[in-house]
Amino acid sequence: MEQRKILIVTNRVPYPLNDGGNLAMQAMVDGYNRAGWQVYLLAMNTTRHYIPHDKLKTLFTHLYKFDWIDINNNIKYAALIRNFLFSRKPEHAIRFYREDFKQKLKSVIENFKPDVVQMESVYLSTYLPVIKEVSPAVTVLRMHNVEFQIWHGLSKKYKNGIKRLYFNSLTERIRNFERDAWKQYDLLLPITEKDAYQVSRLEEINKMIVAPFSIDIEKIKHGQNEKWVGYHIGAMDWIPNREGVLWFIQQAMPKIRRSVPDFEFYFAGRKMPEDFKKLDAPGVHCLDEVKDADEFIADKKILIVPIWTGGGIRVKILEAMAAGKIVITTSSGIRGIEAQNGVHYLLARKPEQFEKAVKWCIENKGEAQQMADNARQLIKEKYEQGKVIHDITEELDVLLGERRSKTKK
């Protein structure tokens, strides 16, 4: 069989590998590559997640080609106001649309001639017309979340005023943009069953298969010399992460320290707010952005994910389970992962429940370790990279066969 070719387009460079979005994109890129596809990765090197060019030249050298375009996607308040007043499109999509990137994308497609073009963000759907203009490639949308649900959750936090009005308007525009985009792709790859259900409930789409975040089990290392302390790591410019960590420190940690006086909580992440660095709370340690996420995680036993909004899947939870960690999280945190409370993880919503979960772990280390072992086995059975990519490529082979048949006719 002739080697298949895929162009993967991302709205940021999937590096460094210290947050869920980057890890999910990297897993997809490596999965196709290991499956024998020629992979061309075209990324936006944005001002908000900028990577120096000398570093970029060292990345993804195992692929057929990696290329990028520098994009200024800084939030400009004047543009936000104009968008709010005069546009029906979400500002997120407009911010990622650039003429130079469109021309680069067109050139790459004309020269590389991919069989498949996969977009790693719904906000890149503004480029679909040019893709379809120059190529018969199968188009795929990788859905990391149902985006409008995230913004709907955030809008509910504001009871009145301008912020509430803005978030409600933004949610509506993202919903309309997203639903229209879903119908334009040949294949959707939602990351969870729940996201797939939401799509099918709202729209009649072409084809869709659930493709969870996949783990290369061989690359995941068990923790070494682990201390029974809590940790959290994630991009702190993502609002659910920031709000969740602050809530945990302010609401749950004081109760936990009363029950387990020596318990320590460490947190790290990109774009750490300055006021978080100055937090002075007993047992709480802010490490800002760490150079090596694996090293940060290695000696810590208990992952704490206090998340209440957001779709998709928590990549860090899957990785922690694969590494034999204990996970304490909310129903939103565990969303999309086929895990059972008390068997693979501990569910907590209120401060008292986080307190109870931490105390149980410390006082029942043998049973807690068995829970961690159960979770690791779950990852092997459900989220192994080879299985996930195989399911995707099988579906793509069908679509490519149908496309070739139509072309011959």
N, C-alpha and C positions, 0 to 999 in steps of 0.2 A: 504494500500500500504506500502511495506517495505520502511523504511527511506533511502533516497538516500544519497550517500556519494560523497563528492567532495574534491579533494586535490588542493589547490591554491598555486602556486609557485611564489614567488616574488624575484626580484633581489635587494631588500633592505627591511628593516623592515618598514611597513607603519606607522611610528611614528617618530617625533611628527606630529600632524595634522595641519601643518602650511604651506603646499604647495599643489599645485593641484594634483601632482602624488600620494602622500600619501592619500589625501582625496578620490581620485577616487578608489584606491585599498581598502580602508577601507569601502567605500560605497558598493562595490561589496561583500566583505567578510560578512558584516552585512546583506546585502540583502539576500544572500543564507541562512544565519543562521535564519533570521526571517521567511523565507519561509519553514523552517522545515528540512533543509538538515543538515547532519553531516558535519561540515567544519573542515578540517585539513589544517592549514596554515603553510607552510614551507618557511622560508625566509633566504636570505643571509644577515648577519649582516656585512656590508662592512665597511672598514676603512674610506671611504669617508662619510658615513652616520652612523657612529658607535653609538650603544646604549649600555650602560653598562649592564652587565648580571643581576644585581640586579633589574634594571628597567624592563628588558625584562620579568622577572618572574612575573611581575604584569600586563602585557599586554595580551589582548585577552583571558582572563580567562573564558569568556562565550562560547568559541568555544569548539568543541570536543577535539582539541589539537592544540597548537602553539609550533613550534620548529624552531630552527635556527642553522646555521653554520657560524662561523666567516670567513670572506673572505677578503684577502688583494687585493683590486682593485685599489690601487694607480697608477696613471699614471707614467710610467717610460719611459723617453725619449729614452733610448736605445732600449726598446721594440717597441716604436712607429716607430723608424727608421727602425728596422728589418722588422716590419710589412709592412711598406710603400714600402720597397725595394723587399721583398721576398714572400709576401703573397697576396692572392686574397680575403681573408676574412677580414672583418672590424675588427679593433683592439678592438672595443667595445665588440664584441662577444667573442673574444679570452680572454679578460680580465675577463669575467664572467665564464669561463669554468675552473672548478677545479675538480680533481679526487676525493677528499674527499666529495665534494658536490654531485657528481654523485653517489657515493656509499651510501650516506645518502638518496638520492632520491630513489634509487633502494630499499633500506631497507624499507622505509616508504611505498612504493607502495605494496611491497610483504606482509607487515603486515596489513596495513589499507585496502587494496583492494578497492580502490575508483572506483566509477562508472564513474566519470569524473575527468580529470586532466586539470586544467586551468592555463596557463602561463600568467603572467602579464607583460611580455616584450618579444618582438621578439628576443632579444639577448639571451634569454634562450632556443631558438630553437635548440641549439647544444645538448641539453639533450633529444630531441625527440627520437633518436634511442634507448636509454636505456629504456624509458617509454614504447615504443611499443614492446620491447624485453620481458618485464616482465608482461605486462598488456594488456587486451583487452579494457581498458577504452576509452571512448570518449575523444578526445583531443580538447582543445579550446584555441584559442589565443585571449586575450583581447588586442585590438589595441588602445593604448592611442594616437598614432599619426601614420601618414605615415612617418616613420623616415627619409627616404632619402630626402624628401621634405624640412625638416628642414635644413639639411646640404647643400642642393642645394641653399637654400636661403642665408645661411651664406657664401657660396663660392662666390656668386655674389658681396659681399662687397669688395673682394680683386681683384684689376684690373690686377695685375701681380705678379711675384715673387714666392718664395717658398710656401708661405701660400696659394696662389691661386692654385698652382699645387697640394699641399697636400689635400686641401678641395675638389677639383674636383675628385681626385683619391678616397678619402674616400666616397664621395657621390656615385660614381659608384659602389664601393664594397658593400656599404650598400644597394643600390638598388638591386643588384644581389642577395645578401644574403636574403633580405626581400622578394623578389618575389618568390624565391625558397621555403622559409619557409611557406608562405601563402598556398601553394598547399599541404602541408603535414598535415595540421590540418583538423579535421572533421568539425569544426565550427569556423568562425571568428566573433568577436564582435567589429567592428569598432565603435568609439565613436560619429562619425558624418556621415550624409548622404554624404557629400563631400568626406570623406575618403573612404566610401564604393564605391562611383563612381570611384575613382582612382583605387581601387583594381580590380573592375570588368572590367575596361578599359584595364588593363595591363595583367590580368591573368584569366584563367578559374579555379575557386576554387570550393570546395565541397559545402559548405553552408555558408551563411552569413546573419546576421541580425544586424541592427543598434541598439546599446544599449548605449544611452547617459548616461552621468554621472547622477546619480539619487540623489535626495534630500529627506532626511527624514524631511518633512516640520515641524513635531512636535518638532524637535530639534533646529530649526532655530528661534532665538529670534529677535524680532524687536529691532532696536536701541533705546537707552535710552539717553535722554538729548543730542540729536545730535547737533553738531555744523556744520555749512555749510562750511566745509573745505574739501580738497581733501586728499585722501590716496591711497597708493599702498602697497600690501604685497605679497611677493612671494620669491621663492628660488633664491638667487642672484648668485648662481653658474650655473644657466641656462642662457646661453648667451643672448637670446632674452629679458629676464627680465632686465638683467644688462644694455644692450644697450638701451633699451626703456626708462628706468628710467633716465639714464644719458641724453639722448636726450631731454626728457621732461623738466628736470631741466635747461639745458643749452639753449634750443631753445624756449620752450613755456612759462616757468614761468616768464621770464622778461616781455613778452608781457601781460601776465595775470595780473601781479602786476601793470602794468601801467593803466589797465582798472579797476581792482579791487584791490586797494592798500593794503587792509587788508587780502587778500586771503592767506591761509596757506596750505602747502602741507607736509604731513607726510608719510614717507616710512620706511618699515621694512622688514626683511627677513633673512633667514639662509644664512651663508657663505658671509656675507656682506664684500665687498672689503674695505681694509683699507683707500684707497683714497676717497671712498664714505663717510666714517665717518668724514672726514676732510673737506668736501665740505662746502664752506661758501657762500651761496646764500640767498638773502632776501626771507623770508617766507618759507624756506625749512628746514625740520627737519628730520634727520636720527636717527632712534631709534634702529638700529642694529637688532639683533635677539630678538624677544619678547618672553617671557615665555608663554603668553596667547594670542593667535591670536584673539579670540573672544572679549577679553577685549580691545585690541588695536582698533578693528573695531567699537565697540559698540557706541562710541560717535561721530563718523565721518559720514558725510552724502554722500559724493561724491566719488565713486570709479573711479580712473583714470587708464586705462590700455593702455599704449602706446606701442603696440606690432606690429611688421611688419613681423616677420617670425615665423614659427612654425605651426604644424598641431594640430589636436585634438581639445579640447574644454577647455575654460578657466573656471575651476571649481570655482575660486573666483568670477567670474562674476555671475554665477548661484546662488551662496550662497548670494552674495550681493543683487541680485534681490529678492531672497526669504526673505531677511531681510528688504526689503523696502528701499534699497539704490538707489541713482541715479547713473547710469553708463555712463561714457564717454570713448569711446574706438575707435579703428580703425576697418577697415573691417576684418583684421586678428584676432583681439581680439574677435570680435563677431562671428567669423566663427563657424559654427556648431550649433548655437543657433537660434531657429526660432523666432527671434525678429525683429520688425520693427523700423527703425530710426524715431525718433520723437514721437513714440508711447510707446516704451518700453525702449529706450536708446537714447543717442546722439552720432552720428558718427562724428569723427574728424580725419584728416590725417596730416594737416599742423599746424604749431604753431598758425596761425591766427584762425584756426577752433577750436582749443582747447580753445583759448582765448574767442572766441564768445560763445562757449558752456558753459564755466564757468560763464561768465557774465550773460547769459540768466538764468541760474539756480538761481543765487543770486538775480536777479531783478524780477524773476517770480516764487517765491517759491511755490505758490499754484498750478500752472500748472506743475511745476517740481515734486511736490509730487504726483500729479495724474499720471504722467508717472511712478513713482516708484510703485504706487499701481497697475498699469496695468502690470508691469513686474512681480510683486509678483503673480498675478493671472495666468500669463503665466506659471510660474514654477509649480503651483498647477496642471495645466491641462496637461502639457507635460513631466515634469521631476520628478514626484512623485515616490519615490523608489519602492513602491509596484507594480505599473504598469510596470516599466522597468524590474524588476526581474521576474514578471509573464510571460512576453513575452519570456525571455531567457529560463526559466525552461520549458515552453511549448515546445519550440524547442528541448531542451535536452531530454525531455520525448519521442519525436518522434525518435530521433537518438538512444536512448537507446533501444527503442522497436525494431527498425530495427537491432541493433547489437545483441540483444538476439535471434531474429528470425534466423539470419545467423548462430549463434552459435549452435542452436538446429538442424539445417540442417546438 
